[in-house]
Amino acid sequence: MHTFTKAEKNRGRIETRTAFVTTDIDWLEQKKEWKSLKCIGAIHSEITTKKGTSSEWHYYLSSCELSAQQLLHHARMEWSVESMHWLLDVHFEEDWCRIESKDVQQSLNMFRKAAINLIKNFKNRNNSKTAISNIMFECLMDPQMIMRVIREN
């Protein structure tokens, strides 16, 4: 078994993630059901804030032989995709969109992502603690705010 640990301090919290990977899967009875299975992994996340410590486990099956460091990297990339999807759904209710045209769906998705990225960049440049939804509302209510967000990117 291989392990890799990475700790990050961000927004007043410390997150320590430890990845565990094994390619020794001969013991797994269900191995035949996953013909291309090459490794099994787990990631343990421990988050410490002023309020205390919490932890959670995530489990992975892979058709690639991954090192623990690679598993941690791929999992983080997946989490960033999920994070963007969550933002799109929360702020634009994208999952509720019933437009049937694939071209229109793709165009709206690109515009929504561009809007979120503009606002994220604006927040970062201004060290703003304001929620994305509040900045979006401010842009809706004040055209000058839209221009400021665009101009400062």
N, CA, C and O of each residue as an XYZ file, in Angstrom:
612
protein
N       0.840     -1.169      0.000
C       0.000      0.000      0.000
C       0.892      1.242      0.000
O       1.910      1.307      0.689
N       0.468      2.224     -0.802
C       1.199      3.481     -0.900
C       0.354      4.594     -0.286
O      -0.871      4.580     -0.402
N       1.001      5.553      0.365
C       0.288      6.682      0.950
C       0.973      7.989      0.561
O       2.166      8.035      0.258
N       0.169      9.044      0.585
C       0.685     10.390      0.331
C      -0.197     11.357      1.101
O      -1.423     11.255      1.050
N       0.413     12.292      1.810
C      -0.334     13.263      2.615
C      -0.005     14.675      2.162
O       1.144     15.003      1.864
N      -1.039     15.499      2.118
C      -0.856     16.899      1.757
C      -1.734     17.739      2.685
O      -2.907     17.426      2.891
N      -1.163     18.795      3.236
C      -1.906     19.707      4.108
C      -1.949     21.085      3.472
O      -0.971     21.539      2.877
N      -3.094     21.746      3.604
C      -3.260     23.090      3.066
C      -3.965     23.958      4.094
O      -4.880     23.508      4.785
N      -3.534     25.193      4.185
C      -4.201     26.158      5.049
C      -4.895     27.146      4.136
O      -4.259     27.750      3.272
N      -6.206     27.315      4.323
C      -6.981     28.158      3.435
C      -8.212     28.675      4.169
O      -8.936     27.899      4.793
N      -8.444     29.949      4.100
C      -9.630     30.575      4.690
C      -9.841     30.197      6.156
O     -10.957     29.874      6.564
N      -8.780     30.239      6.933
C      -8.901     29.976      8.361
C      -9.113     28.524      8.732
O      -9.519     28.224      9.855
N      -8.847     27.624      7.809
C      -8.982     26.202      8.114
C      -7.774     25.451      7.585
O      -7.136     25.854      6.613
N      -7.482     24.352      8.255
C      -6.386     23.490      7.815
C      -7.003     22.181      7.350
O      -7.723     21.519      8.097
N      -6.713     21.818      6.114
C      -7.230     20.562      5.575
C      -6.059     19.646      5.259
O      -5.162     19.990      4.488
N      -6.092     18.472      5.873
C      -5.066     17.466      5.626
C      -5.725     16.302      4.900
O      -6.683     15.707      5.394
N      -5.199     15.986      3.717
C      -5.738     14.878      2.926
C      -4.664     13.807      2.802
O      -3.525     14.092      2.434
N      -5.038     12.586      3.111
C      -4.119     11.457      2.972
C      -4.728     10.455      2.003
O      -5.857     10.001      2.185
N      -3.967     10.121      0.978
C      -4.420      9.151     -0.019
C      -3.746      7.811      0.250
O      -2.560      7.748      0.575
N      -4.522      6.747      0.109
C      -4.044      5.376      0.259
C      -4.383      4.641     -1.031
O      -5.520      4.703     -1.499
N      -3.415      3.950     -1.605
C      -3.631      3.233     -2.863
C      -2.978      1.857     -2.785
O      -1.882      1.694     -2.249
N      -3.687      0.875     -3.338
C      -3.084     -0.452     -3.492
C      -3.414     -0.998     -4.873
O      -4.513     -0.805     -5.391
N      -2.439     -1.683     -5.455
C      -2.664     -2.386     -6.716
C      -2.788     -3.889     -6.464
O      -3.018     -4.665     -7.392
N      -2.637     -4.286     -5.216
C      -2.802     -5.687     -4.820
C      -4.290     -5.955     -4.629
O      -4.826     -5.791     -3.533
N      -4.953     -6.372     -5.714
C      -6.405     -6.563     -5.662
C      -6.820     -8.018     -5.871
O      -7.999     -8.298     -6.084
N      -5.875     -8.934     -5.814
C      -6.190    -10.343     -6.031
C      -7.160    -10.892     -4.984
O      -7.893    -11.839     -5.267
N      -7.176    -10.328     -3.809
C      -8.031    -10.784     -2.727
C      -9.506    -10.435     -2.952
O     -10.383    -11.017     -2.314
N      -9.779     -9.493     -3.849
C     -11.132     -8.995     -4.059
C     -11.971     -9.995     -4.848
O     -11.699    -10.255     -6.020
N     -12.979    -10.546     -4.208
C     -13.830    -11.559     -4.853
C     -14.553    -11.015     -6.086
O     -14.733    -11.736     -7.067
N     -14.965     -9.756     -6.040
C     -15.712     -9.155     -7.147
C     -14.810     -8.632     -8.269
O     -15.288     -7.971     -9.191
N     -13.539     -8.919     -8.195
C     -12.583     -8.412     -9.180
C     -13.005     -8.750    -10.611
O     -12.785     -7.951    -11.521
N     -13.590     -9.892    -10.815
C     -14.003    -10.315    -12.163
C     -15.114     -9.429    -12.722
O     -15.278     -9.337    -13.939
N     -15.877     -8.776    -11.844
C     -16.956     -7.898    -12.291
C     -16.425     -6.588    -12.871
O     -17.117     -5.924    -13.644
N     -15.196     -6.214    -12.498
C     -14.554     -5.010    -13.019
C     -13.326     -5.458    -13.805
O     -12.224     -5.530    -13.261
N     -13.519     -5.754    -15.064
C     -12.474     -6.354    -15.884
C     -11.186     -5.527    -15.955
O     -10.093     -6.092    -15.990
N     -11.306     -4.201    -15.975
C     -10.103     -3.385    -16.131
C      -9.627     -2.752    -14.811
O      -8.808     -1.833    -14.826
N     -10.129     -3.231    -13.701
C      -9.737     -2.673    -12.407
C      -8.251     -2.891    -12.146
O      -7.753     -4.014    -12.227
N      -7.551     -1.801    -11.832
C      -6.108     -1.876    -11.583
C      -5.724     -1.501    -10.159
O      -4.736     -2.007     -9.626
N      -6.510     -0.604     -9.536
C      -6.154     -0.221     -8.162
C      -7.386      0.252     -7.390
O      -8.404      0.643     -7.963
N      -7.250      0.200     -6.095
C      -8.282      0.663     -5.178
C      -7.636      1.742     -4.313
O      -6.485      1.609     -3.900
N      -8.378      2.799     -4.046
C      -7.825      3.877     -3.240
C      -8.845      4.477     -2.305
O     -10.051      4.279     -2.452
N      -8.338      5.208     -1.349
C      -9.175      5.942     -0.412
C      -8.468      7.252     -0.081
O      -7.240      7.338     -0.080
N      -9.274      8.257      0.199
C      -8.727      9.533      0.647
C      -9.418      9.909      1.942
O     -10.646      9.960      2.025
N      -8.605     10.170      2.947
C      -9.114     10.620      4.239
C      -8.845     12.114      4.343
O      -7.698     12.550      4.247
N      -9.908     12.903      4.539
C      -9.779     14.351      4.690
C     -10.084     14.724      6.127
O     -11.094     14.308      6.695
N      -9.196     15.511      6.702
C      -9.402     15.995      8.060
C      -9.344     17.515      8.006
O      -8.348     18.098      7.578
N     -10.430     18.146      8.448
C     -10.547     19.598      8.370
C     -10.611     20.167      9.780
O     -11.460     19.778     10.581
N      -9.703     21.092     10.071
C      -9.657     21.718     11.383
C      -9.964     23.205     11.243
O      -9.317     23.922     10.480
N     -10.969     23.649     12.001
C     -11.344     25.062     12.043
C     -11.395     25.493     13.505
O     -11.081     24.715     14.405
N     -11.792     26.732     13.723
C     -11.948     27.227     15.089
C     -13.014     26.435     15.848
O     -12.955     26.320     17.072
N     -13.981     25.892     15.118
C     -15.086     25.162     15.742
C     -14.721     23.719     16.081
O     -15.441     23.065     16.836
N     -13.623     23.217     15.540
C     -13.222     21.843     15.816
C     -12.698     21.135     14.587
O     -12.338     21.761     13.589
N     -12.663     19.813     14.679
C     -12.122     18.989     13.600
C     -13.190     18.024     13.105
O     -13.933     17.437     13.892
N     -13.252     17.871     11.783
C     -14.150     16.876     11.185
C     -13.338     16.061     10.189
O     -12.296     16.505      9.710
N     -13.820     14.879      9.888
C     -13.113     14.057      8.908
C     -14.113     13.274      8.080
O     -15.239     13.012      8.502
N     -13.667     12.911      6.893
C     -14.508     12.092      6.012
C     -13.611     11.251      5.116
O     -12.444     11.569      4.890
N     -14.192     10.171      4.617
C     -13.483      9.238      3.738
C     -14.159      9.233      2.380
O     -15.383      9.331      2.283
N     -13.348      9.117      1.323
C     -13.827      8.940     -0.046
C     -13.097      7.726     -0.611
O     -11.898      7.555     -0.392
N     -13.837      6.879     -1.345
C     -13.255      5.640     -1.860
C     -13.272      5.657     -3.388
O     -14.186      6.204     -4.006
N     -12.243      5.047     -3.987
C     -12.065      5.100     -5.433
C     -11.662      3.746     -6.001
O     -10.921      2.987     -5.376
N     -12.167      3.460     -7.201
C     -11.739      2.329     -8.018
C     -11.181      2.923     -9.303
O     -11.739      3.881     -9.838
N     -10.091      2.365     -9.797
C      -9.489      2.938    -10.997
C      -9.049      1.864    -11.976
O      -8.613      0.780    -11.588
N      -9.175      2.191    -13.254
C      -8.683      1.297    -14.305
C      -7.223      1.616    -14.636
O      -6.635      0.983    -15.513
N      -6.636      2.592    -13.941
C      -5.215      2.946    -14.100
C      -4.479      2.623    -12.812
O      -5.043      2.715    -11.722
N      -3.221      2.244    -12.945
C      -2.392      2.071    -11.757
C      -1.925      3.452    -11.329
O      -1.067      4.056    -11.973
N      -2.489      3.940    -10.249
C      -2.177      5.272     -9.765
C      -1.315      5.211     -8.512
O      -1.442      4.296     -7.698
N      -0.450      6.185     -8.371
C       0.249      6.351     -7.094
C      -0.719      7.096     -6.169
O      -1.727      7.636     -6.624
N      -0.414      7.122     -4.892
C      -1.259      7.843     -3.944
C      -1.301      9.327     -4.298
O      -2.349      9.963     -4.184
N      -0.176      9.877     -4.725
C      -0.117     11.285     -5.105
C      -0.989     11.553     -6.334
O      -1.678     12.571     -6.397
N      -0.957     10.643     -7.306
C      -1.793     10.800     -8.498
C      -3.280     10.710     -8.146
O      -4.088     11.469     -8.681
N      -3.643      9.798     -7.259
C      -5.042      9.671     -6.845
C      -5.510     10.972     -6.214
O      -6.600     11.454     -6.519
N      -4.701     11.538     -5.343
C      -5.057     12.791     -4.689
C      -5.237     13.907     -5.720
O      -6.174     14.700     -5.624
N      -4.344     13.967     -6.697
C      -4.440     14.979     -7.753
C      -5.731     14.815     -8.562
O      -6.457     15.785     -8.775
N      -6.016     13.587     -9.012
C      -7.209     13.340     -9.826
C      -8.484     13.611     -9.036
O      -9.453     14.136     -9.584
N      -8.489     13.264     -7.773
C      -9.663     13.516     -6.933
C      -9.895     15.020     -6.798
O     -11.035     15.478     -6.873
N      -8.832     15.786     -6.601
C      -8.967     17.242     -6.488
C      -9.513     17.838     -7.780
O     -10.328     18.760     -7.743
N      -9.070     17.319     -8.917
C      -9.578     17.818    -10.191
C     -11.077     17.519    -10.310
O     -11.841     18.359    -10.785
N     -11.489     16.346     -9.887
C     -12.910     15.972     -9.920
C     -13.708     16.878     -8.991
O     -14.806     17.311     -9.339
N     -13.162     17.167     -7.810
C     -13.869     18.031     -6.866
C     -14.038     19.431     -7.432
O     -15.063     20.068     -7.187
N     -13.058     19.929     -8.186
C     -13.191     21.271     -8.763
C     -14.282     21.289     -9.828
O     -15.000     22.280     -9.959
N     -14.415     20.199    -10.594
C     -15.493     20.092    -11.581
C     -16.840     20.085    -10.865
O     -17.768     20.782    -11.274
N     -16.946     19.300     -9.801
C     -18.184     19.236     -9.027
C     -18.502     20.589     -8.401
O     -19.666     20.980     -8.319
N     -17.483     21.293     -7.966
C     -17.674     22.611     -7.360
C     -18.270     23.577     -8.381
O     -19.192     24.326     -8.061
N     -17.751     23.564     -9.602
C     -18.286     24.429    -10.655
C     -19.723     24.046    -10.974
O     -20.575     24.919    -11.146
N     -20.003     22.734    -11.054
C     -21.372     22.293    -11.326
C     -22.307     22.774    -10.223
O     -23.422     23.216    -10.501
N     -21.859     22.690     -8.971
C     -22.679     23.139     -7.846
C     -22.967     24.628     -7.975
O     -24.104     25.057     -7.778
N     -21.946     25.425     -8.306
C     -22.153     26.864     -8.477
C     -23.160     27.153     -9.590
O     -24.034     28.006     -9.438
N     -23.030     26.438    -10.704
C     -23.956     26.642    -11.817
C     -25.379     26.290    -11.418
O     -26.324     26.976    -11.808
N     -25.535     25.232    -10.648
C     -26.869     24.813    -10.243
C     -27.458     25.762     -9.199
O     -28.636     26.112     -9.276
N     -26.658     26.174     -8.239
C     -27.160     27.053     -7.181
C     -27.479     28.446     -7.721
O     -28.544     28.993     -7.433
N     -26.567     29.023     -8.501
C     -26.740     30.407     -8.936
C     -27.568     30.566    -10.206
O     -28.172     31.617    -10.422
N     -27.601     29.541    -11.043
C     -28.338     29.648    -12.298
C     -29.410     28.580    -12.454
O     -30.098     28.545    -13.474
N     -29.565     27.699    -11.452
C     -30.524     26.591    -11.505
C     -30.383     25.813    -12.819
O     -31.371     25.483    -13.476
N     -29.140     25.534    -13.177
C     -28.859     24.891    -14.459
C     -29.532     23.528    -14.588
O     -29.965     23.160    -15.680
N     -29.627     22.776    -13.500
C     -30.264     21.457    -13.566
C     -31.755     21.553    -13.888
O     -32.355     20.577    -14.339
N     -32.353     22.714    -13.662
C     -33.781     22.896    -13.924
C     -34.044     23.445    -15.318
O     -35.202     23.549    -15.723
N     -33.018     23.794    -16.050
C     -33.166     24.355    -17.387
C     -33.737     23.283    -18.332
O     -33.186     22.187    -18.433
N     -34.819     23.599    -19.006
C     -35.488     22.621    -19.869
C     -35.382     22.958    -21.355
O     -36.222     22.543    -22.154
N     -34.360     23.704    -21.716
C     -34.138     24.032    -23.128
C     -33.694     22.755    -23.843
O     -32.785     22.064    -23.384
N     -34.335     22.453    -24.957
C     -34.067     21.189    -25.648
C     -32.902     21.260    -26.627
O     -32.262     20.245    -26.902
N     -32.626     22.426    -27.146
C     -31.556     22.569    -28.139
C     -30.188     22.423    -27.473
O     -29.855     23.175    -26.557
N     -29.404     21.461    -27.932
C     -28.055     21.236    -27.385
C     -27.162     22.461    -27.586
O     -26.383     22.817    -26.702
N     -27.277     23.110    -28.761
C     -26.453     24.285    -29.042
C     -26.755     25.415    -28.063
O     -25.843     26.070    -27.560
N     -28.036     25.636    -27.798
C     -28.422     26.698    -26.865
C     -27.964     26.337    -25.452
O     -27.480     27.198    -24.717
N     -28.117     25.066    -25.070
C     -27.655     24.620    -23.748
C     -26.162     24.876    -23.583
O     -25.729     25.391    -22.552
N     -25.378     24.519    -24.592
C     -23.930     24.706    -24.513
C     -23.559     26.186    -24.450
O     -22.660     26.577    -23.706
N     -24.255     26.999    -25.235
C     -23.976     28.442    -25.226
C     -24.289     29.040    -23.859
O     -23.488     29.803    -23.319
N     -25.447     28.701    -23.297
C     -25.803     29.211    -21.971
C     -24.801     28.749    -20.920
O     -24.420     29.517    -20.037
N     -24.376     27.485    -21.019
C     -23.408     26.949    -20.063
C     -22.098     27.740    -20.120
O     -21.521     28.063    -19.081
N     -21.633     28.049    -21.322
C     -20.389     28.829    -21.467
C     -20.551     30.236    -20.903
O     -19.650     30.737    -20.231
N     -21.699     30.885    -21.169
C     -21.933     32.228    -20.635
C     -22.012     32.206    -19.112
O     -21.486     33.098    -18.446
N     -22.666     31.194    -18.567
C     -22.773     31.086    -17.106
C     -21.400     30.889    -16.467
O     -21.079     31.525    -15.463
N     -20.598     30.009    -17.050
C     -19.241     29.787    -16.530
C     -18.399     31.054    -16.642
O     -17.628     31.373    -15.737
N     -18.547     31.772    -17.748
C     -17.802     33.022    -17.916
C     -18.213     34.019    -16.838
O     -17.359     34.699    -16.269
N     -19.508     34.114    -16.552
C     -19.993     35.041    -15.521
C     -19.424     34.674    -14.158
O     -18.957     35.548    -13.427
N     -19.456     33.399    -13.811
C     -18.919     32.964    -12.513
C     -17.416     33.238    -12.438
O     -16.920     33.699    -11.410
N     -16.697     32.959    -13.512
C     -15.253     33.211    -13.515
C     -14.940     34.702    -13.398
O     -14.000     35.080    -12.698
N     -15.715     35.553    -14.074
C     -15.518     36.999    -13.949
C     -15.717     37.447    -12.494
O     -14.936     38.238    -11.965
N     -16.760     36.935    -11.867
C     -17.053     37.321    -10.483
C     -15.993     36.779     -9.529
O     -15.579     37.477     -8.603
N     -15.549     35.533     -9.747
C     -14.483     34.979     -8.904
C     -13.206     35.805     -9.027
O     -12.562     36.107     -8.023
N     -12.841     36.170    -10.250
C     -11.650     36.999    -10.464
C     -11.809     38.362     -9.802
O     -10.871     38.876     -9.191
N     -12.995     38.941     -9.925
C     -13.278     40.225     -9.284
C     -13.115     40.114     -7.764
O     -12.500     40.973     -7.132
N     -13.677     39.041     -7.187
C     -13.552     38.821     -5.738
C     -12.083     38.704     -5.331
O     -11.660     39.314     -4.349
N     -11.311     37.929     -6.078
C      -9.903     37.722     -5.748
C      -9.094     39.018     -5.853
O      -8.274     39.319     -4.986
N      -9.332     39.774     -6.916
C      -8.580     41.021     -7.113
C      -8.890     42.058     -6.032
O      -8.035     42.867     -5.673
N     -10.118     42.025     -5.521
C     -10.544     43.006     -4.526
C     -10.537     42.449     -3.102
O     -10.989     43.110     -2.168
N     -10.018     41.225     -2.944
C     -10.019     40.569     -1.626
C     -11.392     40.659     -0.970
O     -11.507     40.907      0.231
N     -12.423     40.454     -1.772
C     -13.795     40.602     -1.299
C     -14.270     39.347     -0.572
O     -14.011     38.223     -1.002
N     -14.961     39.564      0.522
C     -15.582     38.467      1.279
C     -17.055     38.313      0.888
O     -17.748     37.437      1.405
N     -17.528     39.161     -0.020
C     -18.917     39.137     -0.453
C     -19.219     37.847     -1.213
O     -18.418     37.411     -2.039
N     -20.359     37.243     -0.941
C     -20.769     36.002     -1.606
C     -20.993     36.248     -3.098
O     -21.396     37.337     -3.507
N     -20.727     35.227     -3.895
C     -20.933     35.318     -5.346
C     -22.364     35.746     -5.650
O     -22.588     36.591     -6.516
N     -23.329     35.171     -4.945
C     -24.735     35.504     -5.195
C     -25.017     36.982     -4.908
O     -25.820     37.602     -5.605
N     -24.365     37.547     -3.894
C     -24.574     38.970     -3.587
C     -23.969     39.860     -4.665
O     -24.546     40.888     -5.021
N     -22.810     39.470     -5.185
C     -22.204     40.250     -6.274
C     -23.082     40.156     -7.516
O     -23.280     41.147     -8.218
N     -23.608     38.958     -7.788
C     -24.499     38.790     -8.933
C     -25.737     39.677     -8.791
O     -26.164     40.312     -9.756
N     -26.317     39.720     -7.576
C     -27.501     40.546     -7.331
C     -27.164     42.022     -7.501
O     -27.944     42.786     -8.070
N     -25.992     42.415     -7.002
C     -25.544     43.803     -7.143
C     -25.417     44.175     -8.618
O     -25.787     45.277     -9.021
N     -24.884     43.237     -9.430
C     -24.762     43.467    -10.873
C     -26.135     43.601    -11.519
O     -26.323     44.402    -12.434
N     -27.081     42.822    -11.042
C     -28.444     42.864    -11.573
C     -29.101     44.205    -11.270
O     -29.842     44.737    -12.096
N     -28.833     44.747    -10.099
C     -29.487     45.975     -9.665
C     -28.770     47.242    -10.130
O     -29.376     48.312    -10.190
N     -27.480     47.123    -10.460
C     -26.693     48.310    -10.800
C     -25.809     48.030    -12.015
O     -24.801     47.334    -11.892
N     -26.167     48.556    -13.177
C     -25.357     48.322    -14.383
C     -23.901     48.768    -14.227
O     -23.013     48.208    -14.870
N     -23.652     49.762    -13.386
C     -22.276     50.206    -13.155
C     -21.448     49.101    -12.496
O     -20.244     48.994    -12.731
N     -22.102     48.284    -11.671
C     -21.399     47.177    -11.016
C     -20.983     46.128    -12.053
O     -19.891     45.567    -11.972
N     -21.858     45.872    -13.023
C     -21.508     44.929    -14.096
C     -20.259     45.436    -14.822
O     -19.330     44.675    -15.090
N     -20.258     46.725    -15.131
C     -19.118     47.310    -15.837
C     -17.855     47.226    -14.986
O     -16.768     46.988    -15.514
N     -17.986     47.417    -13.689
C     -16.822     47.336    -12.785
C     -16.257     45.916    -12.771
O     -15.043     45.724    -12.836
N     -17.148     44.918    -12.686
C     -16.703     43.509    -12.673
C     -15.983     43.182    -13.974
O     -14.935     42.536    -13.954
N     -16.526     43.617    -15.095
C     -15.915     43.334    -16.394
C     -14.596     44.094    -16.546
O     -13.594     43.523    -16.977
N     -14.599     45.374    -16.193
C     -13.423     46.232    -16.343
C     -12.253     45.755    -15.487
O     -11.102     45.848    -15.912
N     -12.530     45.252    -14.296
C     -11.459     44.861    -13.379
C     -10.940     43.448    -13.649
O     -10.193     42.905    -12.836
N     -11.314     42.860    -14.750
C     -10.799     41.540    -15.117
C      -9.785     41.706    -16.143
O      -9.210     40.721    -16.608
